[in-house]
Amino acid sequence: MPITPFLAGQAFDPEVVRAMACAFEAVSKSLSSRDPPKVTADIVAKKIIELAQRGVRGPDALAARARQELNLDE
């Protein structure tokens, strides 16, 4: 599932959208190995968008901060 459906009404540079998409994919892959997942895709997407709005850039930084703030590093 891509992050783009969650970006309705949001304005980001294409480079930031690519970073968010990569981060979303990375975090989503880690969720798919959990049974049941602790959070849903929309929660992950919202967190990544929030982090990008706060100025976090780069797919690795976005993914790491999302995992941290959603307590997925366990």
C-alpha positions as CSV (number, residue, x, y, z in Angstrom):
1,M,0.0,0.0,0.0
2,P,1.5,3.4,-1.0
3,I,1.4,6.4,1.3
4,T,-0.1,8.7,-1.4
5,P,-3.7,8.1,-0.4
6,F,-2.9,9.5,3.0
7,L,-1.5,12.7,1.5
8,A,-4.8,14.2,0.3
9,G,-4.7,17.9,1.0
10,Q,-1.0,17.8,1.9
11,A,1.7,19.8,0.1
12,F,5.2,18.3,0.1
13,D,8.1,18.6,-2.4
14,P,8.4,15.5,-4.6
15,E,11.7,14.6,-2.8
16,V,10.0,14.6,0.6
17,V,7.1,12.5,-0.8
18,R,9.6,9.9,-2.0
19,A,11.3,9.9,1.4
20,M,8.0,9.4,3.1
21,A,7.0,6.6,0.7
22,C,10.3,4.8,1.4
23,A,9.9,5.2,5.2
24,F,6.3,4.1,5.0
25,E,7.3,1.0,3.1
26,A,10.1,0.1,5.5
27,V,7.9,0.5,8.6
28,S,5.0,-1.3,7.0
29,K,7.3,-4.3,6.2
30,S,8.3,-4.5,9.8
31,L,4.7,-4.5,10.8
32,S,3.8,-7.4,8.5
33,S,6.0,-9.7,10.5
34,R,4.0,-9.0,13.7
35,D,1.0,-11.1,14.6
36,P,-1.2,-9.1,15.2
37,P,0.4,-5.8,14.2
38,K,0.6,-3.2,17.0
39,V,-0.5,-0.4,14.7
40,T,-2.3,0.0,11.4
41,A,-1.0,1.4,8.1
42,D,-3.0,4.6,8.6
43,I,-1.4,5.3,11.9
44,V,2.0,4.8,10.4
45,A,1.2,7.1,7.5
46,K,-0.1,9.8,9.8
47,K,3.0,9.6,12.0
48,I,5.3,9.8,9.0
49,I,3.4,12.8,7.6
50,E,3.5,14.5,11.0
51,L,7.2,13.9,11.2
52,A,7.8,15.4,7.7
53,Q,5.7,18.4,8.7
54,R,8.0,18.8,11.8
55,G,11.0,18.9,9.4
56,V,12.3,15.3,9.7
57,R,13.8,14.4,6.3
58,G,15.2,11.4,4.7
59,P,13.7,7.9,4.5
60,D,15.9,6.4,7.2
61,A,15.3,9.2,9.7
62,L,11.6,9.2,9.0
63,A,11.3,5.4,9.5
64,A,13.5,5.4,12.6
65,R,11.6,8.2,14.3
66,A,8.2,6.7,13.3
67,R,9.2,3.4,14.8
68,Q,10.5,5.2,18.0
69,E,7.4,7.4,18.4
70,L,5.0,4.5,17.8
71,N,7.0,2.2,20.2
72,L,7.8,-0.3,17.5
73,D,11.5,-0.8,18.4
74,E,10.7,-3.6,20.9
